[in-house]
């Protein structure tokens, strides 16, 4: 596609977004129907002018598809528009193809982006990591590709191979890789007692049943004499918001944990049940840009209830209920019909979770002035006791969060791939956590 036409598609996407949002806003007033339709009439005229006056006859189907995908990405990086053929394939194959690569995906810059990878999965073994962009799948560019369709292309029978082209940041050149699909097992919760009797818990996912597994781990650590806990939610992007609520309830015995609502979804509040609380030990939560969905629900509930400090990077921003909304042409929109909100009423999808103690995790090549050629390779596992961020979490537990005010450049603000932070919430002043000092 010529570069001018790419700009045309992008401009059309922006135009459609602005018009629809304006129409939605005006639609709340007295002249709902007239104003909304007037805005859409402008978009129809833009399309007409493109068809009649553009330097060459455009493919209006591609223009419209680009506009729709641009609109969806602007409001929901996990939304998709599937045409009738794609939707039929989606319904046929989404639950039958068992082979996968083990990635949680979203849309960024029009491309398919990696939010996180599951440990031991084909993607993790190849060295694919959070923030990587998938440029093409089986030779098909992911630019303006529906996210649900991209996920479908990645699936297949276990043992079959699939070719990808990736932008593995900070390397500016795409890298081609061939991966073999596999049945990706659900990883267990990691549990470990660190020095000074600090309990360490890391759930890689928060699928159904994982909150109970975390609860069992907490009880076990307390029996071993733990005086404080670290809940590591980094790269935990696969899961369920309600499971995040259940994890928060393990440590909070009263108050609001989260709520969910939408235009056609009645508001529902999730409050702590004291009978489900298993621990009152001091707690620190670790997050980064790969923290999403249920893990974000847990992190923000613990933070805003002043039950825990959150150390690390800003989370991705993803906690919603999605449904397929069928269209007259047989296609479908897969989009958020309700969003989860923090106890203070902030949309998790729109804001993410901003740590109370920001900390940047260093990566290979961070000290170089020029982008380095970094080949795809699996990252060697790091023991929790040797992990810089976990060391910071231990420091917050043992010395209090005020110790972090003297942090070095490694402790600067660490926004994740979600929306950029505007300001630290003034009403979330950390207090002493109560772990005995050395």
C-alpha positions as CSV (number, residue, x, y, z in Angstrom):
1,X,0.0,0.0,0.0
2,X,1.5,3.4,-0.9
3,X,2.6,5.6,2.0
4,X,0.1,8.3,1.0
5,X,-2.7,5.8,1.1
6,X,-1.5,4.5,4.5
7,X,-1.8,8.1,5.8
8,X,-5.2,8.3,4.2
9,X,-6.4,5.2,6.1
10,X,-4.9,6.6,9.3
11,X,-6.6,9.9,8.8
12,X,-9.9,8.2,8.0
13,X,-9.6,6.2,11.2
14,X,-9.0,9.3,13.3
15,X,-11.8,11.1,11.5
16,X,-14.2,8.2,12.2
17,X,-13.1,8.1,15.9
18,X,-13.6,11.8,16.4
19,X,-17.0,11.8,14.7
20,X,-18.3,8.8,16.6
21,X,-17.1,10.1,20.0
22,X,-18.6,13.5,19.2
23,X,-21.8,11.9,18.2
24,X,-21.9,9.8,21.4
25,X,-21.2,12.9,23.5
26,X,-23.9,14.9,21.7
27,X,-26.2,12.0,21.8
28,X,-26.5,12.5,25.6
29,X,-28.2,15.8,25.0
30,X,-31.7,16.7,23.9
31,X,-31.1,16.3,20.1
32,X,-29.6,12.8,20.4
33,X,-30.6,11.3,17.0
34,X,-30.1,14.4,14.8
35,X,-26.7,15.3,16.1
36,X,-25.3,11.8,16.0
37,X,-26.6,11.2,12.4
38,X,-25.2,14.6,11.4
39,X,-21.7,13.6,12.5
40,X,-22.0,10.3,10.6
41,X,-23.1,12.2,7.5
42,X,-19.8,14.1,7.5
43,X,-17.9,10.8,7.6
44,X,-20.1,9.5,4.7
45,X,-19.2,12.6,2.7
46,X,-15.5,12.1,3.5
47,X,-15.7,8.6,2.0
48,X,-17.5,9.9,-1.0
49,X,-14.9,12.5,-1.6
50,X,-12.1,10.0,-1.3
51,X,-13.8,7.8,-3.9
52,X,-14.4,10.7,-6.3
53,X,-11.3,13.0,-5.8
54,X,-8.4,10.9,-4.5
55,X,-5.5,10.6,-6.9
56,X,-6.3,6.9,-7.6
57,X,-9.4,4.8,-7.1
58,X,-9.1,3.5,-3.5
59,X,-10.4,0.2,-2.2
60,X,-13.1,1.5,0.0
61,X,-13.4,-1.8,1.7
62,X,-9.8,-1.4,2.9
63,X,-10.4,2.2,3.9
64,X,-13.4,1.3,6.0
65,X,-11.6,-1.7,7.5
66,X,-8.7,0.5,8.5
67,X,-11.1,3.1,9.9
68,X,-12.9,0.5,12.0
69,X,-9.7,-1.1,13.3
70,X,-8.3,2.4,14.1
71,X,-11.4,3.2,16.1
72,X,-11.4,0.0,18.0
73,X,-7.7,0.2,18.9
74,X,-8.2,3.8,20.1
75,X,-10.9,2.7,22.6
76,X,-10.0,-0.9,23.4
77,X,-6.6,-2.5,22.5
78,X,-8.2,-5.9,23.0
79,X,-11.2,-5.3,20.7
80,X,-11.6,-6.8,17.2
81,X,-13.8,-6.5,14.1
82,X,-14.2,-9.7,12.2
83,X,-15.9,-9.9,8.8
84,X,-18.4,-12.7,8.2
85,X,-15.8,-15.2,6.9
86,X,-13.4,-14.4,9.8
87,X,-16.1,-14.7,12.3
88,X,-17.3,-18.1,11.0
89,X,-13.7,-19.3,11.2
90,X,-13.4,-17.8,14.7
91,X,-16.5,-19.7,15.9
92,X,-15.4,-22.9,14.3
93,X,-11.8,-23.0,15.5
94,X,-11.5,-21.0,18.7
95,X,-12.1,-23.9,21.1
96,X,-10.9,-26.8,18.9
97,X,-7.3,-25.8,18.1
98,X,-5.2,-26.9,21.1
99,X,-1.7,-25.9,19.9
100,X,-0.6,-22.4,20.9
101,X,2.5,-20.3,21.5
102,X,1.7,-19.0,25.0
103,X,1.3,-15.3,24.5
104,X,-1.1,-12.7,25.8
105,X,-1.6,-10.1,23.0
106,X,-3.1,-6.6,22.4
107,X,-3.0,-4.0,19.7
108,X,-0.4,-1.2,19.7
109,X,0.4,1.2,16.9
110,X,-1.9,-0.8,14.7
111,X,0.2,-3.9,15.1
112,X,-0.2,-7.0,17.3
113,X,1.9,-6.6,20.5
114,X,3.0,-9.0,23.2
115,X,1.7,-8.2,26.7
116,X,3.4,-11.2,28.3
117,X,4.4,-14.8,27.6
118,X,3.8,-17.9,29.8
119,X,6.9,-19.6,31.3
120,X,8.0,-22.7,29.3
121,X,5.8,-21.8,26.4
122,X,7.2,-21.8,22.8
123,X,7.1,-18.0,22.8
124,X,9.1,-17.8,26.1
125,X,11.6,-20.4,24.9
126,X,12.2,-18.4,21.8
127,X,13.0,-15.3,23.8
128,X,9.8,-13.3,22.9
129,X,9.0,-10.9,25.7
130,X,6.6,-8.1,26.8
131,X,6.6,-5.2,24.4
132,X,7.6,-7.1,21.3
133,X,5.6,-6.3,18.2
134,X,4.5,-9.1,15.8
135,X,5.0,-7.6,12.3
136,X,3.6,-10.6,10.4
137,X,2.1,-14.0,11.0
138,X,2.7,-16.6,8.2
139,X,3.7,-13.7,5.9
140,X,0.5,-11.8,6.6
141,X,1.1,-8.3,8.0
142,X,-0.6,-7.7,11.3
143,X,-1.1,-4.0,10.6
144,X,-4.8,-3.4,10.9
145,X,-5.4,-7.2,11.5
146,X,-8.2,-7.9,14.0
147,X,-6.7,-9.1,17.3
148,X,-9.0,-12.1,17.5
149,X,-8.0,-13.1,14.0
150,X,-4.3,-12.8,14.8
151,X,-4.8,-15.0,17.9
152,X,-6.7,-17.5,15.7
153,X,-3.8,-17.6,13.2
154,X,-1.3,-18.4,16.0
155,X,-3.3,-21.4,17.1
156,X,-3.2,-24.8,15.4
157,X,-2.5,-28.5,16.0
158,X,0.3,-29.2,18.5
159,X,3.6,-29.9,16.8
160,X,2.9,-27.7,13.7
161,X,5.2,-24.8,12.9
162,X,4.4,-21.2,12.3
163,X,6.6,-18.4,11.0
164,X,6.6,-14.9,12.6
165,X,8.4,-11.7,12.0
166,X,9.0,-9.7,15.2
167,X,10.2,-6.3,16.2
168,X,12.2,-7.3,19.3
169,X,12.9,-3.9,21.0
170,X,15.2,-2.1,21.1
171,X,16.5,-3.8,17.9
172,X,15.0,-1.7,15.0
173,X,15.2,-4.5,12.5
174,X,12.5,-7.2,12.2
175,X,13.6,-10.7,13.1
176,X,12.1,-13.8,11.6
177,X,11.5,-16.8,13.8
178,X,9.7,-20.2,13.3
179,X,8.0,-21.6,16.4
180,X,6.3,-24.9,17.0
181,X,2.9,-24.9,18.5
182,X,2.3,-26.8,21.7
183,X,-0.2,-27.5,24.4
184,X,0.8,-24.9,27.0
185,X,0.3,-26.1,30.5
186,X,-1.0,-23.8,33.2
187,X,2.1,-23.0,35.4
188,X,1.8,-23.6,39.2
189,X,2.2,-20.9,41.8
190,X,5.8,-20.4,42.8
191,X,6.3,-20.3,46.6
192,X,9.5,-19.6,48.4
193,X,10.8,-18.4,51.8
194,X,13.4,-15.7,51.3
195,X,16.0,-14.6,53.9
196,X,14.7,-12.8,56.9
197,X,11.5,-14.9,56.8
198,X,9.9,-13.0,53.9
199,X,7.5,-15.2,52.0
200,X,7.5,-15.0,48.2
201,X,4.5,-15.9,46.0
202,X,4.3,-15.7,42.3
203,X,1.2,-16.8,40.3
204,X,2.0,-16.7,36.6
205,X,-1.7,-16.6,35.7
206,X,-4.9,-15.9,37.6
207,X,-7.2,-18.4,35.9
208,X,-10.0,-20.1,37.8
209,X,-8.7,-21.8,41.0
210,X,-5.5,-19.8,41.3
211,X,-6.7,-17.6,44.2
212,X,-7.2,-20.8,46.2
213,X,-3.7,-21.9,45.3
214,X,-2.3,-18.5,46.4
215,X,-4.3,-18.8,49.7
216,X,-2.8,-22.2,50.3
217,X,0.7,-20.8,49.7
218,X,0.1,-18.0,52.1
219,X,-1.0,-20.4,54.9
220,X,2.0,-22.6,54.3
221,X,4.4,-19.6,54.5
222,X,2.8,-18.4,57.7
223,X,3.3,-21.8,59.3
224,X,7.0,-21.6,58.3
225,X,7.3,-18.3,60.2
226,X,6.9,-15.7,57.5
227,X,6.8,-12.1,58.9
228,X,6.0,-10.4,55.6
229,X,4.8,-11.4,52.1
230,X,5.7,-10.4,48.5
231,X,3.1,-11.1,45.9
232,X,4.9,-11.0,42.5
233,X,2.3,-10.2,39.8
234,X,4.8,-9.3,37.1
235,X,4.0,-10.8,33.6
236,X,0.7,-12.1,35.1
237,X,-1.6,-11.1,32.2
238,X,-3.7,-14.1,31.7
239,X,-6.6,-14.5,34.0
240,X,-10.0,-13.5,35.2
241,X,-10.9,-10.2,36.9
242,X,-13.1,-12.1,39.5
243,X,-10.0,-14.2,40.4
244,X,-8.2,-11.0,41.1
245,X,-11.0,-10.0,43.4
246,X,-10.6,-13.3,45.2
247,X,-6.8,-12.8,45.6
248,X,-7.4,-9.4,47.1
249,X,-9.9,-10.8,49.5
250,X,-7.2,-13.2,50.8
251,X,-5.6,-10.1,52.5
252,X,-8.5,-7.7,52.9
253,X,-11.3,-8.5,55.4
254,X,-13.6,-5.5,54.8
255,X,-14.4,-2.8,52.2
256,X,-14.9,-2.4,48.5
257,X,-12.5,-4.4,46.3
258,X,-13.7,-3.6,42.8
259,X,-16.8,-2.9,40.8
260,X,-17.9,-3.6,37.2
261,X,-20.3,-1.7,35.0
262,X,-21.1,-0.7,31.4
263,X,-23.8,1.1,29.4
264,X,-25.9,-2.0,29.3
265,X,-24.3,-3.8,32.2
266,X,-25.7,-3.1,35.6
267,X,-23.2,-2.0,38.2
268,X,-21.9,-4.7,40.5
269,X,-19.7,-4.2,43.5
270,X,-17.3,-6.8,45.0
271,X,-16.8,-6.4,48.7
272,X,-14.5,-8.2,51.0
273,X,-15.7,-11.2,52.9
274,X,-13.9,-11.6,56.2
275,X,-14.5,-15.4,56.2
276,X,-12.3,-15.6,53.0
277,X,-9.3,-13.6,54.5
278,X,-6.3,-15.8,55.3
279,X,-3.5,-13.4,56.2
280,X,-2.9,-10.0,57.8
281,X,0.8,-10.1,57.4
282,X,2.5,-7.0,55.9
283,X,2.4,-7.2,52.1
284,X,4.1,-5.8,49.0
285,X,2.9,-6.4,45.5
286,X,5.3,-6.4,42.5
287,X,4.1,-5.2,39.1
288,X,5.3,-4.3,35.6
289,X,4.0,-3.6,32.1
290,X,3.2,-7.3,31.7
291,X,0.7,-7.2,34.6
292,X,-2.9,-7.2,33.3
293,X,-6.5,-8.2,33.8
294,X,-7.1,-10.1,37.1
295,X,-3.7,-9.3,38.5
296,X,-4.4,-5.6,38.1
297,X,-7.7,-6.0,39.9
298,X,-5.9,-7.5,42.8
299,X,-3.0,-5.0,42.8
300,X,-5.3,-1.9,42.7
301,X,-7.6,-3.3,45.4
302,X,-4.7,-3.9,47.7
303,X,-3.1,-0.5,47.0
304,X,-6.2,1.6,47.3
305,X,-7.4,-0.2,50.5
306,X,-3.9,0.7,51.9
307,X,-3.3,-3.0,52.5
308,X,-0.1,-3.1,50.5
309,X,2.5,-1.1,48.7
310,X,2.9,-1.7,45.0
311,X,6.6,-1.8,43.8
312,X,7.7,-1.8,40.1
313,X,6.3,-0.5,36.8
314,X,2.9,0.7,35.7
315,X,0.6,-2.1,34.6
316,X,-0.7,-2.6,31.1
317,X,-4.4,-1.5,31.7
318,X,-6.8,-4.4,30.9
319,X,-9.7,-5.5,33.0
320,X,-13.0,-5.8,31.2
321,X,-15.8,-8.1,30.2
322,X,-15.9,-8.8,26.4
323,X,-18.6,-10.1,24.2
324,X,-19.1,-10.8,20.5
325,X,-21.7,-8.4,19.1
326,X,-23.0,-9.8,15.8
327,X,-23.6,-7.4,12.8
328,X,-26.1,-7.6,10.0
329,X,-23.5,-8.7,7.4
330,X,-22.6,-11.8,9.5
331,X,-19.5,-10.2,11.0
332,X,-19.0,-9.3,14.6
333,X,-17.4,-6.9,17.0
334,X,-15.6,-8.4,19.9
335,X,-15.3,-5.5,22.4
336,X,-15.7,-4.5,26.0
337,X,-19.2,-4.3,27.3
338,X,-18.2,-3.6,30.9
339,X,-15.1,-2.3,32.6
340,X,-13.7,-3.1,36.0
341,X,-13.1,-0.2,38.4
342,X,-10.8,0.3,41.3
343,X,-12.2,1.0,44.8
344,X,-11.7,4.7,44.1
345,X,-13.7,4.4,40.9
346,X,-10.9,4.5,38.4
347,X,-11.2,2.4,35.2
348,X,-8.4,-0.1,35.3
349,X,-8.4,-0.5,31.5
350,X,-8.0,3.3,31.1
351,X,-5.5,4.0,33.9
352,X,-3.6,0.8,34.7
353,X,-2.1,0.6,38.2
354,X,0.5,3.2,39.1
355,X,3.0,1.8,41.7
356,X,3.3,3.6,45.0
357,X,7.1,2.8,44.8
358,X,8.1,3.0,41.1
359,X,11.1,0.9,40.1
360,X,12.6,0.4,36.6
361,X,13.9,-3.1,35.9
362,X,17.1,-3.0,33.8
363,X,17.4,-4.9,30.6
364,X,20.4,-6.0,28.5
365,X,21.5,-3.1,26.4
366,X,19.9,-0.4,28.6
367,X,23.3,1.3,29.0
368,X,24.1,1.5,25.3
369,X,23.6,4.7,23.4
370,X,22.6,3.1,20.1
371,X,19.9,0.4,19.7
372,X,21.6,-2.9,19.9
373,X,21.1,-6.0,17.8
374,X,19.6,-8.3,20.3
375,X,18.9,-11.8,19.0
376,X,15.9,-13.7,20.2
377,X,17.0,-15.9,23.0
378,X,15.3,-17.2,26.2
379,X,16.1,-15.2,29.3
380,X,17.9,-17.1,32.0
381,X,15.7,-17.5,35.1
382,X,16.5,-15.1,38.0
383,X,16.2,-16.2,41.5
384,X,13.9,-14.0,43.6
385,X,16.7,-13.3,46.1
386,X,18.9,-12.0,43.2
387,X,16.1,-10.0,41.5
388,X,16.6,-6.2,41.8
389,X,12.9,-5.5,42.1
390,X,12.3,-8.1,44.7
391,X,15.2,-6.7,46.7
392,X,13.5,-3.4,46.5
393,X,10.2,-5.0,47.7
394,X,12.1,-6.6,50.6
395,X,13.5,-3.2,51.5
396,X,10.0,-1.7,51.5
397,X,8.8,-4.5,53.8
398,X,11.7,-4.3,56.3
399,X,12.5,-0.5,56.2
400,X,9.2,1.0,55.1
401,X,8.3,2.7,51.8
402,X,10.0,6.0,52.9
403,X,13.4,4.3,52.3
404,X,12.6,4.3,48.6
405,X,12.7,8.1,48.5
406,X,16.5,7.8,48.3
407,X,16.4,5.5,45.3
408,X,18.9,5.8,42.4
409,X,18.1,6.2,38.8
410,X,17.1,2.5,38.8
411,X,14.1,3.5,40.9
412,X,12.7,6.2,38.5
413,X,9.1,6.0,37.3
414,X,8.4,3.0,35.2
415,X,5.4,3.3,33.0
416,X,4.3,0.1,31.2
417,X,3.0,-0.1,27.7
418,X,-0.4,1.2,28.8
419,X,-1.4,4.9,29.1
420,X,1.3,7.2,30.4
421,X,0.9,8.4,34.0
422,X,-0.3,11.9,34.6
423,X,0.5,12.2,38.3
424,X,0.8,10.0,41.4
425,X,-2.4,9.9,43.3
426,X,-2.1,12.3,46.3
427,X,-4.4,10.3,48.5
428,X,-2.3,7.1,48.4
429,X,0.3,8.1,50.9
430,X,2.2,4.9,52.0
431,X,2.5,4.1,55.7
432,X,4.7,1.8,57.7
433,X,4.2,-1.8,56.9
434,X,5.2,-3.1,60.3
435,X,7.8,-5.7,59.4
436,X,10.5,-5.9,62.1
437,X,13.6,-4.0,61.1
438,X,17.0,-5.6,61.1
